[in-house]
Amino acid sequence: MSDIIEQPRYGCALSAQQTVLAIPRALPIVHAGPGCASKSFAFAATGAGFQGEGYGGGSHISSTNTGESEVIFGGETSLAKEIKGALQILDGDLFVVLSGCTSDIVGDDSIAVAERFAAQGYPVVGTETAGFKGSSYYGHEIVIKSIIEQFIGSVEPKVQRGLVNVFAVVPFQDPFWRGDLEEIKRVLTGIGLEVNILFGNGSAGISEWANIPNAQFNLLISPSTGIDIVKLLQEKYDTPYLQYPLLPVGAKETSQFLRDVSVFAGLSPIRTERFIKEEEKRFYDYFISVSDFIGEYWNNLPVDFYTVGDSIYAPGISAFLVDELGLTPKKIYLTDELKPEWQQIITESLSARDRKLVTALTFENDGGRIEADIRQSADKAKRSIILGSSWEKFLALDIGSLYAYLSLPLDETVILNDTYTGYNGGLHLMSEIYSAVFKRKTATSRSIF
């Protein structure tokens, strides 16, 4: 994050406080200046479809609110006092200390302070998540690895056949994370797996995290964030992992995803195919039911699209739009910072689906450049739909394109358990795209676009 960028799509590493809050009954303790925690919440929860404070978020997050005294004399004493107070007052199963820029610059050892409480038997984990160290994706990985190292620790695995740990979308950074994880757990359970989903309403909380070493395998649904996590688990507990680099969206990709997982896990192909057959029948029954609408409003429907989102989400969405809806990709903008090897994984996975996806692929985290690039083709965007953030909504309205919501920031919609993942997610995405027609005042039956 060395360059100044316009319209950033992610927060700093401290935003990983939301990763902690996504674990049932886990609570963050922030060692940072006044306002850091509330600003992270405002972007990653309020600005992600008004997802609420949850069990202990928002203005309820414990913070040292470091000031001049801590900068001059050090803030470790203040942090220890804050942790002690939180343990006395707050009802949590796990407490994760996250340090901000001020405390890391002055040299406070937040991890050592946390370890003192852990040595006394308290469920406290320490991390260093200063904003200058990286983005919210980086912070997310740091928090998970710290919980594994400090809370779960070195234990002897008792492997349970059929048990899988899932690492996929980043909570809150993916505004649809709650529904996405519910759908992932649903389809994996459908083929016979027991799923540690780890985050959200489908997670059992800390007991599920403590069960991580006992999994038969780890499943990473991501081309980028999470790779270091599954490698750590492989090294620490000798747990193999399967990486599926594309988020499964719709019937075609989700069915392939389930077949690959089933083979890796050694599951019954009969049960897997039976579940896939049932889900595909349901999916395509709904798909066919929209044909009347398509025939009536075809002059209004988009023929090509732009997607603006991160590397975990946008490629899978784009593949669905091409493979199942028959749209043409104009540009696929991936907005998170990606290592060269991650870019290669994305390119190869999209190439295996359709070469058009690769030619449209652009790695760009500067929203200003993305907007300028789309505006260059504004005269050709009348039959396009832009899937992105609230910024892309205003761009779409300005250039006469359709729009649908996909990525942060989203401050003009409310998201509960919506999903674009799996069979149910594909249906929801389809309804969002076709409903976008009615956001245009000129959308009429059999009208000329």
N, C-alpha and C positions, 0 to 999 in steps of 0.2 A: 504494500500500500504506500509506495514511495511517491506516486504521482497524484496530483490533484485531479479528481474526476467530478463530473457533473451528474446529478441525479443518481447517487449510489443506491444499490439494491440490497445492501447488507449493513449490519452494524459492526462494531468493533468486537474484540474477543470477549469483553465483559458481557456482551449480549448473551453469552452462554448461561447467564442466570436463568434464562428461559428454558434452557435444556434441563436444568435442575428442577424447575417448577413443573416440567412435563412428567416428572417421575412422581407418582402418587405419594404424598406425605413426605416429600423431600423439600428442604428449605435452603435457600441461599443466604449467606452472610457476606455482605459486600464490604471490602476494605478499600474505600475510594472516597473521592471528594463529594461534596453535596451535589445532588442532581444526577450523578452518573447512573444510578440504578433506575431512577424514574424516567430518564431519557431513553434508556435501553428498553424499558417496558413500553414507553409510548410508541417507539418504532416497531418493536417486534411483537406486540400484542394488540394495542389499540390500532396501530397502523397495519395490522395483518387481519383486518376484518373484524375489529372490535371483539377479540376473543376473551376478554375479561381477565380479572385478577386471579381467578382460580382459588386454590387452597390457601396460598400465602404470598401472592404476588402484588404487583402494583405498588401502592404506597405502604404496604405492610412489610416490605423487604427490610431486614435488619442491615444497617449500614453504620460504619464508624464516622462517616461525614468528616473526613480528615481536613484539617485546616492548618494554619501557620504553626501551631505548636507541634503537630505531628511531623511537619516538614522539617522543622529545626531540630527537634529532639528525637525524632523517630516515632512511629505509630504502633509498634508491636504491643505496648502496654494497653493502648486504646482497643486494639483488636482483641486481645485476651479478655478484656472487660466486656466487649460486645458479645463474644462467643459465650462467656459465662452467663450473661444476661439472657441470651437467646435460649440456652439450654434450660434455664430456670422457668422461662415464661412461655415459650412456644412448644406446641405439641407436634413434634416431627419425628420421623423414623431415621432420617439422615440429614446432616447439615454439611453443606459444601461452602467453604470459604473461597471467594473469588476476589483477587486483588485488582486494583485499577492502576492507572498511570502514575498517580502521585506516589502511592506506596511502593511501587516497583522502582521508580526513579530514585527515591531516597534510600532504597536498599532494605526495606522491611522484609523479613523472611516469613511470609504468611504460612508457608507450608510447615515450617518448624513450630510455629505457634499452634497450628492445628494438630500437629503430631503430639504435642504435650497433652492435649485433651483426649486424643485417641488412646494414648498410653494409659489414661485413667479409665478407659472403658466406654467413653462416649463415642457415638457414631458421627465423628467429625472428619472431614476430608479437606485437605488444603490444595489450592491451585494458584497458579500465577497467570492471570488473564488480562494483563495490561493492554489497553487498546492499541498501543503502538506495535504490539507483537504480531497482530494479525486480525483477520476478520472474524465474524461470528461463526463461520465454518471451522476455523482454527480453534476457537474457544470451545465449540461443541466437542471436538475430538479430545481436547485437553481435559475437559471435565470427565468424559467417559473413561479415558485411560487412567485418570487419577482415582476414580472410584474403583476401577479394577485393581489397581496397584495397592491402594491404601485401605480400602474397605473390604473388598473380597479377599485380596491377599493371596499368599501361597498356600493353597489347599490341594489335597489329593482328589482329583475328579472321580466321581462315581457316575460313569457314563450311562445315560438313560436313552435307550434306542428310541428314535422317533422324536426326540426333543431337539428343537432348533431355536437358536437366538437370532433375531432379525435386526439388522442394522440397515436403515433405509433413509427416508427423508429426514431433514433436520427440523425438529419441532419449532413451530412459530416462523422460522425462516421459510418453510413451506406453509403457506397460510391454510392449506387443506390437510395438514398433517394428521389431525385427529381422525377424520374420515378415511384418509389413505391407509393409516395403520390398522384401523378396524377392518377395512376390506382385505388388506394383505393377510391379516390373521384369519379372516373368514375363509378365504380360498385355500390357505395352507392347511387349516383344520379340516376342510372338506376332503382333502386327499389323504388324510390320516396322520397328520403331524400334530404334536403338542408344541405350542408356540409361546416362547418368551418374547413378547412384543416390546417390553421394557418401558414404553412411554404411553401416556394417555389412559383413557377409561378402560381399555382392554388389558391393561397391565395390573398384576397383583402387587406392584410396588417393590419394596426392598426385598421381600422374600423371593421374588422373581430374579432380581439382580444377584442375590446370593446363590441362585441356582445356575448361573451362567456357566461355571466350570463343568457342569454335568451334562451339557448338551452333546448330542451326537455330532452336530456340526453347526457352524455359523453361516448365516446367509446374508450376504451383502448385496443390496439392490441399489447400486450406485457405481458410476464410472470413476468417482473421485473421492469425495469425503467418506471416510470410514475404512479405507484400505489399511491404514496404520492400525486401526482398532482390531480388525480380524487377524492381522499378522501378529499383533501382541498376544492375542488369545491363543493363536497357534503355537507361539513360542512358549507361553506361560503354562498352558494346560494341554498342549499337544492336540488341540481341537482343529480338525480340518475345516476349510471354508469353501463355499461356492460363491463366486461373484457373478451376478447377473447385471450387466452394465446398463440395461435399459429399463426404466420404470414401465411395468406392464400396464398398458391402457387398452381397453376394448377386448373383444373376444379373441382375435387372432393372436395377439402378443401374449395375453394372459394364459391362453391354452398352451402355447409354447413354453412359457415360463414354468407352468405347473409340470409339464412333461420333463423338463430339464431337472427341476428340483426332485421330482419323483425318482428319476433314474439315479441321481446323486445320492439320495437317501435310501435307496434300495426298497422303495415302497411297492405295493401291489399295483401293477399296471392296469389290472381290471378295475380296481376301485378308482384309480386316477381317471381313467377314460370314462367311467360311468359318471363321475362328478363333472368332468368337462362337457360331456354330452348334454347333461341336464342344464348346465349354465349356458352353453351355446344356444340351446333351443330357446331358453328364456330370452337371451340377449337378442337373437335375430327375430323373435316374435315381436319384440318392441321395435326393432330396427325397421321391420317391414311396415309396422303400423304408421310410421311417419311418411310413408311414400305418398299418401294423398296430399300432405302438406307440401312436399317437394314438388309434386306435379302442379299444384296450384300457385306456388310462389317461386317457381324456379328462376324467373327473371330477376328476383331480388337476392338470390342466394350467392354467397361468395364462391369464387372459383379458385382463389389462391389465398395464401395467408402469410403473416409474419408471426413469429413467436419470440417473446422477450422473457427469458427466465434463466434459472440456473441449470447447471449441467446434470443435476439429478432429475429435474422435472421436464425441461423443455424438449430434450430429444425424444422421450417416450411419447409425449403429447403430439409432437410433429410426425412421428412414425404412424400414429393412429390416424391423423388427418389425411395422410397420403395413402396408407394401405387400405383403410376401411371407408373413408369418406370420399376418397378420390380427388382431394384438393391438391393444388400445386404449391410447393413451398417457394416463396419469394426470398425470405431471409429467416434464418434461425439464429438469433443472438443469444449467446451464452454469457451470462453477466458475472459469474464468479471467477476468481483468479485460479487458473488451472496450470498445473505442471505439464511439461511437454508429454510425459508418458500418459497422463490422463487424457490429453487432447487426442492422442493416438488411439486410446481405447474407444473414445466417443466416435471418432472418424471410422474406425473399423466396424463398430457395431451398427452404425447408420448405413454404411456401405453395404452391409449384408442384407439390409432391408430394401433400400432403394438408392441408387446413385444420385437421384435428384436431391435427396436429403443432404448429401455431402457437399454438393456444389452450392447449396444455400447456407451452409454452416459458416458462422462468423463468431470468433471469440472476442468479445468486446464488453467491458464493464463500465464504459462511459456513456451514460444516458444521453448526454448532449450529442455525441457522435451518432448514436443509434437514431435519434430523432432526425438529425440532418440527413442521414442515409435514407431513411424512409421517405422524407420529404422530397428527395430527388426523384422519386418515382411516384409522387403524389398524383400526377395526372393519370397514372395507370392503376391507381388503387381503388377505383370505384367498385370493383368486384372483389375486393380484398377484405379480410377480417384480420385485425391485429389482436393477438392474445398477449396481454402484458399487465402492467400495473395501472394505477390511477393516472400516471403521467401519459400512458399510451391511450387512455380513454380520451383525454383532451386533444391529443394529436389526431386520433381517428375522427373525432368530431370536426376538427379543423380542416382535414383533407377529404372528408366525405367518405371515410371507410367505416366498416362495421367494427365492433370491438367486443371482447369478452375478457373477463378477469382471469389472471393466471399467477401473478407474482407480486411481491412487495414493491412499493407500498400500496396498500388497499385501504383507503379511508372513506370509501363511499358505498360500502357493502358490508353486510353482517354475515359471518361464516360460523356455522355451528359444527356439524359433522359432514359437510359437503366433501365429496371426493371426486377426483378424476382418474383414480387408479382402479385397475381390475375391470371386471365385467360391469359392476354397478357404476364405476367411475366413467367408463366409456359412454354409457347411456346418459349420464348426467352431462358430460361434455357435449354430447350431440345435442341435447336439449338447449344448452347454453348457446351454442353456435347458431342454431336455427331460430332461437328466440331473439337473437341479436338483430334479426331482420326488423322487428317491431320497435327497436330503438330509433329507427330511421323514420322520420315523419312521412316520407314518400312511399313507404312499403304498403302496397295494395295488391289485391288478388290479380294475378295475370298482368301486372303492370310492367311497363318498359322501364328498365333500371335507369 
